[in-house]
């Protein structure tokens, strides 16, 4: 990827996890990283990262019952999904780079 694309992607990540929001930046970062997530939302964040198609109204209700507002649930959900998408992108780019290197640098 070009430097501009990488810079813009990093700026977008920074905005999502550290920009203004209802949930704390630390919570959004934890959701993005799927690491050190507060217990009240750990199951939801992990499900977003690994089985998003299985999320139900009950998962959202559990987050609400844990005291999260609709805005906080949205932000945490977006950051968790964004983080997983970035991990998949990085894995794909690494695989492409490795394949290109094995092929002698031919693109």
Phi, psi and omega per residue, in radians:
X1 nan 2.600 3.119
X2 -1.290 2.813 -3.130
X3 -1.039 -0.677 -3.121
X4 -1.136 -0.762 3.135
X5 -1.103 -0.780 3.124
X6 -1.090 -0.762 3.134
X7 -1.094 -0.782 3.132
X8 -1.165 -0.693 3.105
X9 -1.109 -0.766 3.111
X10 -1.124 -0.659 3.100
X11 -1.148 -0.671 3.121
X12 -1.157 -0.718 3.087
X13 -1.086 -0.825 -3.135
X14 -1.027 -0.730 3.133
X15 -1.125 -0.736 -3.122
X16 -1.151 -0.726 -3.035
X17 -1.640 -0.397 -3.094
X18 -2.068 -0.133 -3.134
X19 -1.265 3.130 3.134
X20 -1.070 2.527 3.119
X21 -3.035 2.977 3.105
X22 -1.403 -0.626 3.093
X23 -1.520 2.736 -3.098
X24 -1.201 2.661 3.094
X25 -1.063 -0.632 3.125
X26 -1.124 -0.698 3.120
X27 -1.185 -0.729 3.119
X28 -1.132 -0.690 3.104
X29 -1.124 -0.763 3.125
X30 -1.063 -0.746 3.100
X31 -1.111 -0.760 3.118
X32 -1.025 -0.790 -3.106
X33 -1.414 -0.268 -2.989
X34 0.895 0.848 -3.135
X35 -2.599 2.441 -3.141
X36 0.970 0.649 -3.132
X37 -1.348 2.373 3.085
X38 -0.929 2.463 -3.053
X39 -0.932 -0.626 -3.075
X40 -1.085 -0.444 -3.100
X41 -2.152 0.087 -3.075
X42 -1.022 -0.772 -3.117
X43 -1.117 -0.727 3.131
X44 -1.114 -0.838 -3.116
X45 -1.077 -0.756 3.138
X46 -1.141 -0.667 3.116
X47 -1.161 -0.671 3.095
X48 -1.059 -0.745 -3.087
X49 -1.262 -0.573 -2.983
X50 -2.060 -0.297 -3.116
X51 -2.725 0.947 -3.042
X52 -0.986 -0.540 -3.120
X53 -1.203 -0.181 -3.141
X54 -1.705 0.017 -3.132
X55 -1.195 2.370 -3.116
X56 -2.145 3.021 3.049
X57 -1.022 -0.560 3.131
X58 -1.113 -0.621 3.109
X59 -1.121 -0.728 3.121
X60 -1.227 -0.688 3.105
X61 -1.078 -0.639 3.114
X62 -1.140 -0.673 3.089
X63 -1.151 -0.716 3.074
X64 -1.080 -0.768 -3.130
X65 -1.126 -0.455 3.100
X66 -1.369 -0.055 3.068
X67 1.790 0.113 3.138
X68 -1.446 2.475 3.067
X69 -1.407 2.936 3.088
X70 -1.025 -0.723 3.130
X71 -1.101 -0.753 3.135
X72 -1.120 -0.744 3.114
X73 -1.073 -0.767 3.117
X74 -1.049 -0.864 -3.094
X75 -1.083 -0.758 -3.129
X76 -1.167 -0.721 3.100
X77 -1.086 -0.805 3.137
X78 -1.089 -0.766 -3.127
X79 -1.169 -0.678 3.107
X80 -1.107 -0.773 3.132
X81 -1.172 -0.729 3.130
X82 -1.090 -0.754 3.126
X83 -1.082 -0.769 3.120
X84 -1.141 -0.691 3.095
X85 -1.079 -0.702 3.126
X86 -1.165 -0.699 3.103
X87 -1.101 -0.702 3.116
X88 -1.180 -0.710 3.093
X89 -1.064 -0.820 -3.124
X90 -1.101 -0.690 3.101
X91 -1.128 -0.723 3.108
X92 -1.123 -0.758 3.116
X93 -1.128 -0.672 3.112
X94 -1.146 -0.718 3.112
X95 -1.122 -0.717 3.110
X96 -1.112 -0.751 3.121
X97 -1.108 -0.719 3.122
X98 -1.146 -0.742 3.130
X99 -1.132 -0.692 3.118
X100 -1.144 -0.717 3.120
X101 -1.125 -0.719 3.120
X102 -1.139 -0.533 -3.127
X103 -1.463 0.127 3.099
X104 1.479 0.387 3.088
X105 1.499 0.002 3.113
X106 -1.303 2.360 3.139
X107 -1.679 nan nan
